[in-house]
């Protein structure tokens, strides 16, 4: 005899339990709706990809006055000893356009940008704390920190701090969470989507709801989908975050007529430690990343450079250079530094679990680099050193124009000769963060069908939304997208649910 399916009822069900999902749950709860969150992971692994983020966020701020609203306690000394700059809406628009080759959906992009500051202020009201990212987005020059790349806000405690604060808020506000519960299908009828089907602890569950928010991440942890949509070789990529982002939310919506949208062959992929595990490790978080490459010479195992390491600030190239590493022989690359720039290396270069070799000569360094073509490497470094425009001052805070001349593949900024021992080299591979293809939504975060009509009762937010990112990605924007559209999705799902409650009560009178 078949097991009986358990039936549950709530006002709003949220599929997923990362940043976007919890923002949706909290916003829906503000409307008075009863909210149930479904988390595929066990409780100890909850939080999706958000748990693995470093916590940098991209938002509009017109000066330190805006930042003072976000930070908990910015002292007068900090204000005096830091140049925070500004990052206007126009700056944000220009970066999104430039980085995505002007394919970003203008309506969604505008909403994300215009609501970025207010959404993070709302998140702060839920107990999330923010701070200046001194060690990650600023260099100290003449005793003063100067922030670069438009990023001046970081979540206190990174991904762990973010997820902890959001779950604490959810608990305070009476939001229920079901762990080990993987949503498998949308319940759908003539009136739209009215719930989900799921497997909870291996048992079938049907959850009737007045609105559904899908916020279960992309398909980066699904090797079959990666190969199908991103292309051959992507099954070999390592996953930076959770193993639970299998594309379930996307598939569920497509199965009931939602429109696929965005850059399905694109993704956010970075340089990641060569010997990192297959999926993210919470004890390390995002520290397997290796993002100081603009100050390096980066080579493949054939000893050849393959990207312009200094094409732009790290914020604007790191999410596409992981793909470039994946395309190299052995899916590997090495970042080489000498003592002139060692002090600029980010904290992730100092962790215990790092693939690193050091030597007093370049020849000895090459001998220690796995499968390296020593002869070609020494030739590459010698040619690079000769090409460096040493007459141009080096300045890590700006695109300094200190490049190379005469090379087939130039380095545009931050070029330094590699000639001051001891030398260090860090082995990297491709670390996949999230995929860019997903569902089409409108500015109310409502999912659209293949005729671009809103699907009643179905909303989406976070990494499974398509149309914002193409080819590349401005650092810190993923959390912003999830926060803004998670909040919007929750607000509209809650309003729909409470309107139905009000109608039902009126009919009973």
C-alpha positions in Angstrom: 0.0 0.0 0.0 1.4 3.4 -1.0 2.4 5.9 1.7 -0.2 8.6 2.1 1.0 12.1 1.1 1.1 14.5 4.0 -0.8 17.7 3.4 0.1 21.1 4.9 -1.4 24.6 4.5 0.2 28.0 4.8 -0.2 31.5 3.4 3.2 31.8 1.6 5.6 29.0 1.0 9.2 30.0 0.2 11.4 27.4 -1.6 15.0 27.9 -0.5 16.7 29.3 2.6 19.5 31.7 1.5 19.6 35.5 1.4 16.9 36.0 -1.2 14.6 33.4 0.3 14.8 34.7 3.9 14.4 38.3 2.7 11.2 37.1 0.9 10.0 35.2 4.0 10.6 38.2 6.3 8.9 40.6 3.8 5.9 38.3 3.5 5.6 38.0 7.2 5.5 41.8 7.6 2.2 41.7 5.7 0.7 39.4 8.3 1.0 36.2 6.2 2.0 32.9 7.7 5.2 31.8 6.1 6.8 28.4 5.6 10.4 28.0 4.3 11.6 24.8 2.7 15.3 24.1 3.0 16.7 21.1 1.1 19.8 21.0 3.3 19.9 19.7 6.9 19.9 22.4 9.5 23.6 22.4 10.0 24.2 23.1 6.3 21.4 25.6 5.9 21.7 28.9 4.1 22.5 28.0 0.5 25.2 29.9 -1.3 24.7 32.9 0.9 26.5 31.0 3.7 29.6 30.9 1.6 29.8 34.5 0.5 32.4 36.9 1.7 29.6 39.4 2.3 30.6 42.3 0.1 27.6 44.2 -1.1 27.2 46.7 -4.0 24.8 49.5 -3.3 24.3 53.2 -4.2 25.8 55.6 -1.8 26.4 59.3 -2.6 28.9 59.8 0.2 29.9 58.9 3.7 26.5 60.2 5.0 24.7 57.3 3.3 27.3 54.8 4.7 26.8 56.1 8.2 23.2 54.9 8.0 24.4 51.4 7.1 27.3 51.0 9.4 26.7 50.4 13.1 29.4 52.7 14.5 31.6 54.7 12.2 33.9 56.7 14.4 35.2 60.2 13.6 38.8 58.7 13.4 37.6 56.2 10.7 36.0 59.0 8.7 39.2 61.1 9.0 41.4 58.2 8.0 39.4 56.8 5.1 38.4 57.9 1.6 35.1 56.1 1.0 34.3 58.0 -2.2 30.9 57.6 -3.6 29.0 55.2 -5.9 26.1 56.8 -7.6 23.1 55.2 -9.4 24.8 56.3 -12.6 28.0 54.6 -11.7 26.0 51.4 -10.9 24.1 51.6 -14.2 27.3 52.1 -16.1 29.0 49.2 -14.5 26.1 46.9 -15.1 25.9 47.9 -18.7 29.6 47.7 -19.4 30.1 44.4 -17.6 27.2 42.7 -19.3 27.8 44.1 -22.7 24.6 46.1 -22.3 22.4 43.0 -22.2 21.2 43.4 -18.7 17.4 43.8 -18.5 17.1 47.6 -18.0 13.8 47.4 -16.0 15.1 44.8 -13.5 18.5 46.6 -13.3 16.9 49.9 -12.6 14.8 48.4 -9.7 17.8 46.7 -8.3 19.9 49.9 -8.3 17.3 52.3 -7.2 16.2 50.1 -4.2 19.7 49.0 -3.2 20.2 51.4 -0.3 16.7 51.2 1.1 16.7 47.4 0.9 19.9 47.2 2.9 18.6 49.6 5.5 15.5 47.4 5.8 17.9 44.4 6.2 19.7 46.2 8.9 16.4 46.7 10.7 16.1 42.9 10.8 19.4 42.6 12.7 22.0 42.3 10.0 25.1 44.3 10.7 27.4 46.0 8.2 31.0 47.3 8.3 33.6 48.8 6.0 35.6 46.1 4.1 39.0 47.6 5.0 41.0 44.4 4.3 39.3 43.5 1.0 38.3 46.7 -0.8 40.8 49.3 0.4 44.5 49.9 0.3 46.3 52.2 2.7 48.2 55.0 1.0 50.0 57.7 3.0 48.3 56.5 6.2 44.7 56.7 4.8 42.5 53.9 3.5 41.2 54.4 0.0 38.3 52.3 -1.2 38.2 51.2 -4.8 35.8 49.5 -7.2 32.6 51.0 -5.8 32.4 48.6 -2.9 32.5 50.1 0.6 30.0 47.8 2.5 30.5 44.3 3.9 28.2 42.2 6.1 29.6 41.7 9.5 30.7 38.1 9.8 30.5 37.5 6.0 28.1 34.8 4.8 27.9 33.1 8.2 27.0 36.4 9.9 24.4 37.2 7.2 22.6 33.8 7.4 22.7 33.7 11.2 21.2 37.1 11.4 18.4 36.4 8.9 17.5 33.1 10.5 17.4 34.8 13.9 15.0 37.3 12.5 12.9 34.6 11.0 12.7 32.8 14.3 11.7 36.0 16.1 9.0 36.7 13.6 7.4 33.2 13.8 8.5 31.9 10.4 8.6 28.1 10.2 11.5 26.2 8.5 11.3 22.6 7.3 14.8 21.1 6.8 15.8 18.2 4.6 12.8 19.2 2.4 13.4 19.4 -1.3 10.6 20.9 -3.4 9.9 18.9 -6.5 6.9 20.5 -8.2 4.5 23.5 -8.3 0.9 22.8 -7.6 -0.9 24.5 -10.5 -4.5 25.0 -11.6 -6.8 27.4 -13.4 -6.2 30.1 -10.7 -2.5 29.8 -11.0 0.1 28.3 -8.6 -1.3 27.3 -5.2 1.4 25.4 -3.5 4.3 23.0 -4.0 5.0 19.3 -3.8 8.1 18.2 -1.8 10.0 15.4 -0.3 10.6 15.9 3.4 12.9 13.5 5.1 12.1 11.1 2.2 8.3 11.4 2.5 5.9 13.1 0.1 4.4 16.4 1.2 1.9 18.6 -0.5 1.8 22.2 0.8 -1.2 24.3 -0.1 -0.4 28.0 -0.2 -1.9 31.2 -1.5 1.5 32.2 -3.0 4.8 30.6 -3.8 8.3 32.2 -3.8 11.0 30.3 -5.6 14.5 31.3 -4.3 16.4 28.0 -4.4 19.5 29.2 -6.3 20.8 28.3 -9.8 21.9 25.0 -11.2 25.6 25.2 -10.5 25.7 22.0 -8.3 24.1 20.0 -11.1 26.9 18.6 -13.2 24.6 17.3 -15.9 22.9 20.7 -16.3 26.2 22.5 -16.2 27.4 20.4 -19.1 24.1 20.7 -21.0 23.9 24.5 -20.7 27.4 25.9 -20.0 29.1 23.4 -22.3 31.7 20.6 -22.4 34.2 20.7 -19.5 32.0 22.4 -17.0 31.3 19.0 -15.3 35.0 19.4 -14.2 34.5 22.7 -12.4 34.5 22.9 -8.7 31.5 24.4 -6.9 32.3 27.2 -4.5 29.2 26.9 -2.4 26.3 24.5 -1.5 25.8 21.1 -3.1 22.0 21.6 -2.9 21.6 24.1 -5.8 20.5 21.7 -8.4 18.1 23.9 -10.4 15.0 22.6 -8.7 13.3 25.9 -8.5 13.9 26.7 -12.2 12.7 23.3 -13.3 9.5 23.5 -11.2 8.6 26.8 -12.8 9.4 25.7 -16.3 7.3 22.6 -15.9 4.2 24.8 -15.3 4.9 27.1 -18.2 7.4 29.7 -17.0 9.7 31.5 -19.5 13.4 30.6 -19.4 15.4 33.8 -19.6 18.9 35.2 -19.4 22.4 33.9 -20.1 21.9 30.1 -19.8 25.4 29.5 -21.1 27.0 32.0 -18.7 28.0 31.9 -15.0 29.9 33.5 -12.2 33.2 31.5 -12.0 36.4 32.5 -10.3 40.0 31.4 -9.6 39.7 28.8 -6.8 42.4 26.8 -5.0 43.7 24.0 -7.2 43.1 21.4 -4.4 39.8 22.7 -3.0 37.1 20.0 -2.5 34.3 19.3 -5.0 31.8 21.5 -3.2 32.2 24.4 -0.7 33.6 23.8 2.8 32.0 25.8 5.5 35.1 25.7 7.6 36.9 27.7 4.9 34.0 29.6 3.4 35.1 31.8 0.4 38.9 31.7 1.3 39.7 29.2 -1.4 39.3 32.1 -3.8 42.5 33.8 -5.1 41.7 37.4 -6.1 45.0 39.2 -6.0 45.8 38.1 -9.5 45.9 41.7 -10.9 49.3 42.1 -9.2 50.5 38.7 -10.5 51.8 37.1 -13.6 49.3 34.3 -14.3 50.3 31.3 -16.4 48.9 27.9 -17.4 50.9 24.7 -17.0 52.4 25.3 -20.4 54.1 28.4 -18.9 52.1 30.9 -21.0 50.0 33.8 -19.9 46.3 33.6 -21.1 44.5 36.7 -19.8 45.3 40.4 -19.2 45.6 40.2 -15.4 45.3 44.0 -15.1 42.5 44.6 -17.5 40.3 46.1 -14.8 39.8 46.1 -11.0 39.4 42.6 -9.7 35.7 43.4 -9.0 35.0 43.5 -12.8 37.1 40.5 -14.0 37.1 37.9 -11.3 33.7 36.4 -12.2 34.8 35.6 -15.8 38.4 34.6 -15.3 37.4 31.3 -13.7 36.1 30.3 -17.1 39.4 31.3 -18.6 41.2 29.0 -16.1 38.8 26.1 -16.9 39.8 26.4 -20.6 43.5 25.9 -19.8 45.3 22.5 -20.0 44.4 20.5 -16.8 41.9 23.2 -15.8 44.8 24.9 -13.9 46.7 28.1 -13.6 49.4 29.6 -11.4 49.6 33.1 -10.0 53.2 34.3 -9.5 54.3 37.1 -7.2 57.5 38.5 -6.0 58.3 40.5 -2.8 57.3 43.8 -4.3 53.6 43.0 -4.2 53.4 40.3 -1.5 52.0 42.9 1.0 49.0 43.4 -1.3 47.9 39.8 -1.1 44.4 39.3 0.3 43.8 37.3 3.4 42.8 34.2 1.5 46.4 33.7 0.4 47.3 33.1 4.1 45.1 30.2 5.0 46.5 26.8 5.9 44.8 24.9 3.1 46.4 26.6 0.2 48.3 25.3 -2.9 51.5 27.4 -2.7 55.1 27.0 -3.7 58.0 29.3 -2.8 61.6 29.5 -4.0 64.6 31.9 -4.2 64.9 31.5 -7.9 62.4 31.3 -10.7 63.9 28.1 -12.0 63.5 26.5 -8.6 59.9 27.8 -8.4 59.1 26.2 -11.8 60.4 22.9 -10.5 57.9 23.0 -7.7 54.9 23.9 -9.9 53.0 20.7 -10.8 53.5 19.7 -14.5 54.9 23.2 -15.4 56.8 23.7 -18.6 59.9 25.2 -17.0 61.6 26.4 -20.1 58.5 28.3 -21.4 57.8 29.7 -18.0 61.2 31.3 -17.7 60.9 32.7 -21.2 57.5 34.1 -20.4 58.7 35.8 -17.2 61.8 37.2 -19.0 59.8 38.7 -21.8 57.2 40.1 -19.4 59.9 41.8 -17.2 61.4 43.4 -20.3 58.0 44.7 -21.4 57.0 46.4 -18.1 56.6 50.2 -18.3 58.7 50.9 -15.2 58.6 54.6 -15.8 54.9 54.7 -15.0 54.2 54.9 -11.2 52.5 51.9 -9.6 49.2 52.6 -7.8 46.9 49.8 -6.7 44.0 52.2 -5.9 43.4 53.3 -9.5 43.8 51.8 -13.0 47.4 53.2 -13.1 48.2 52.6 -16.8 51.4 50.8 -15.7 51.3 48.2 -18.4 53.5 46.4 -20.8 54.7 47.1 -24.3 55.5 44.7 -27.1 53.7 41.6 -25.8 51.1 39.8 -27.9 49.0 39.7 -24.7 49.5 42.9 -22.8 49.0 43.6 -19.1 47.1 46.9 -19.0 47.6 48.0 -15.3 49.6 47.2 -12.2 52.5 45.5 -14.1 55.6 44.8 -12.0 58.7 42.9 -12.9 59.0 39.5 -11.3 62.6 39.7 -10.1 62.7 40.2 -6.3 63.0 36.9 -4.4 61.7 34.9 -2.7 59.0 34.1 -5.3 55.6 32.7 -4.5 53.2 30.8 -6.8 49.6 29.8 -6.0 47.8 27.0 -7.9 44.3 27.7 -9.0 41.4 26.1 -10.9 37.9 27.1 -11.7 35.4 27.7 -8.9 31.8 28.0 -10.0 29.6 30.4 -7.9 26.3 30.6 -9.6 24.7 30.3 -13.1 23.2 33.3 -15.0 20.3 31.6 -16.7 16.9 31.2 -15.0 13.3 32.5 -14.9 11.9 35.7 -16.3 10.3 38.0 -13.7 8.7 41.4 -13.9 9.5 44.3 -11.6 7.1 42.9 -9.0 9.3 39.7 -8.9 6.3 37.8 -10.4 7.3 34.9 -12.7 6.3 35.4 -16.3 5.0 32.6 -18.6 6.2 32.0 -22.1 3.8 34.7 -23.4 5.4 37.1 -20.9 2.2 37.2 -18.8 2.5 37.1 -15.0 1.8 33.7 -13.5 -0.7 34.2 -10.6 0.7 33.1 -7.3 4.3 32.5 -8.4 7.2 34.8 -7.5 11.0 34.4 -7.8 14.2 36.0 -6.5 17.9 35.3 -6.2 20.2 33.3 -8.4 17.4 31.6 -10.3 16.3 34.9 -11.8 17.6 35.4 -15.4 18.3 38.6 -17.2 20.5 40.6 -14.9 23.9 39.1 -15.6 25.5 38.3 -18.9 29.1 37.1 -19.6 30.4 38.7 -16.4 29.4 40.2 -13.1 30.2 43.2 -11.0 31.4 42.0 -7.6 28.9 42.3 -4.7 25.8 42.5 -7.0 24.5 39.0 -6.3 23.6 39.7 -2.7 22.0 43.0 -3.8 19.8 41.3 -6.4 18.7 38.7 -3.8 18.0 41.3 -1.2 16.1 43.7 -3.4 14.0 41.1 -5.3 13.6 38.8 -2.3 12.0 41.7 -0.4 9.8 42.6 -3.4 8.8 39.0 -4.0 7.8 38.5 -0.3 5.9 41.8 -0.2 3.8 40.9 -3.3 3.3 37.2 -2.2 2.2 38.4 1.2 -0.2 41.0 -0.2 -1.7 38.3 -2.5 -2.1 35.9 0.4 -3.7 38.4 2.7 -6.0 39.7 0.1 -7.3 36.1 -0.3 -7.7 35.8 3.4 -9.7 39.0 3.5 -11.9 37.8 0.7 -12.6 34.5 2.3 -13.5 36.2 5.6 -15.8 38.6 3.8 -17.6 35.6 2.2 -18.1 33.9 5.5 -19.9 36.9 7.0 
